[in-house]
Amino acid sequence: VAFISFTGGVLFFVCTQPGIDLSVLTCHAIGKPSILLDDEGNEWGRFQLEQREPISLEKLPSHVIEAFLSAEDWQFFRHHGLSIKGICRSILVNLYHGCIVQGASTITQQVAKLLFVGSEQTFKRKLKEQWYAFLIERQCTKEQILETYLNQVYFGCQQALIVLVINK
């Protein structure tokens, strides 16, 4: 009876919770340029750390999407934001090695981490990430989630910032 009551309470809580503002999924937070002005207010120059254009999922070749999914989260279209098998596998592997050597984040969890919860290494953050992943899956299509992730994730490319100082 206690288990059924608890489960019913959790389901009621989950179903009545308001959603989160997912406008960031469609409004990619790409850095804006810094504009340098002279003493008269005229634009003198501009620089920007991030210079990228968001790309829609339809414009990406299917083999790129398939390769990414096979490497990152091959069950992406089969789960609802969390991979119970992945979590169990990760726990067993980490226990075997005696330290954290493998994660269990789905693409949806990684979107939640990137946009909403940050990257601190705590159990509380991980639970929050899982909750946000659940909410994201309730409010967005898989295609929206994947497109957001591919436009937000850091793929290891670095850009050099060059600032020129010109004396008048």
N, C-alpha and C positions, 0 to 999 in steps of 0.2 A: 504494500500500500504506500509506504514511504517512497519507494523508487518511482512508482507511477505518479505520485503527487509531485515529486521533484522533476521528473521528466515533463509532465504537463506544465509545470511552472516555467521551466526553461523554454519549452516550445511557445508558450504564451508570450514570454518576454521577447523572444527572438522575432516572433511574428508581429508584435506591436511596436517594435523599435523603429524610430524614424530612420530613414536612410542617411547616408553621408553625402556631402556635396561633391559630386564626381565631375564637376565642370572642368577640373584639371585634366580629365581624360581626353577632353576634346580641345581644350585650350592649352596646348603644350607650353610649359613654362621654359621657353627658350630665352636665354639672356638677352637683355636689351643693350645697345651700345652706349658707351660713355661718350658724351659729346663735349669737346673742348671748345670754349668760347674765348675770344679775345676780349680786351678791356671795353670794347664797344658793343659786345654781345653778338658779334658775328661768329658763325661756326668756323673754327680754325682747323679742326680735325676730329676724328672719332676712332675709337677702338673698341673691340668686342672680344671677350674671351671665347665665347661660344658662337660660332657661325655655322648654323645648320638649318636645314629646311626639313620640317616634318614631311614624311612620305606616307601616303595612304597604303593600306595593305594590298589594295587592288593593283598598285603600281609595282609591287615587288614580284619577282619571278617565283613561281610556286616551288621550285627546287630550293630556293633560299629559305623560304618559310619551313619547308619539310626538313631541311638540314638543321635549322635552328631548333625546331621542335624535337627532333630525334636526339639532339645533344642536351637540351635543357629540360624538357618536360614532355616526354613522349606520350603521356596519357592526358595531356592538356584538355582535349575535347571530350574526355570520358569522366573526369572528376568534377566536383563542384567547389573548387578552390583549395581544397586540402587533399593530400594523398595519404591516406591512412597506411597503405603499404609502404610508401616512402618514409613515413615517420617511424614505423616499426623497423624497417631495414636500417635506417640511420641510427636508431638507438642501439640495435644489436652490433653494428659495425663499430660504433663509438665505444661501446662497452668492451668489445673484443680488444680494441687498440688502447683502451685506457685514457683516451683523450678525444677531443672532437676532431675527426678527420673527414666527416661527411655530413652534409646538410640535407634537409628534406623539404626545402621550399619549392612550391610550385611557382609558375609564372605569375599567377594571381597574387600569391604571397609576396613575391618580389616587387610587384607593382605597388602593393600596400606599403611595403618597406620603403620604396623609393619616394612615394608621394605623401605618405601620411605618418609613419611611425619612426623613421630614422633607423640608424644602424647600430645602436648600442647593443652589446652582447649580454642581455639579461633575459631571464625567463619571462618576466612581465612583458617585455617588448615582444617576445615571440608569441605570447598569448594574444596581445593586442593586434599583432600582425595577422594572426589566424582569424580573429574577429572581423577585421577590416576586409580580409580576403573573402570571407563569407558574405559581407555586405556588398562588396564589389560584384561578386558573382550573382547576387540577387538583382542588381540594378543594371548590369551591363551585359552585352553579348560577348561571347568569346573573342570575336573578331575585334571589338573595341579594346578589350583587354590586351590582346596580342599586339595590336597596332600601337597602343600607348607604350607598352613595354619596349618594343623595338625602337620607338622614337626617343625613349628616355634613358635606356640603359647605356652605360659606359662600356664601349667595346675595346678600350685600350689605346685609342688614338690620342696622341697629345699634340697640342698646338703650342707653338712658341709665341710669346707675347713680346713684341718689339715696340718699345716706346722711344720715339725720337724727340729730343729736346733741341729746339731751335732758338738761338739767341737772336733778339731783335737788334 
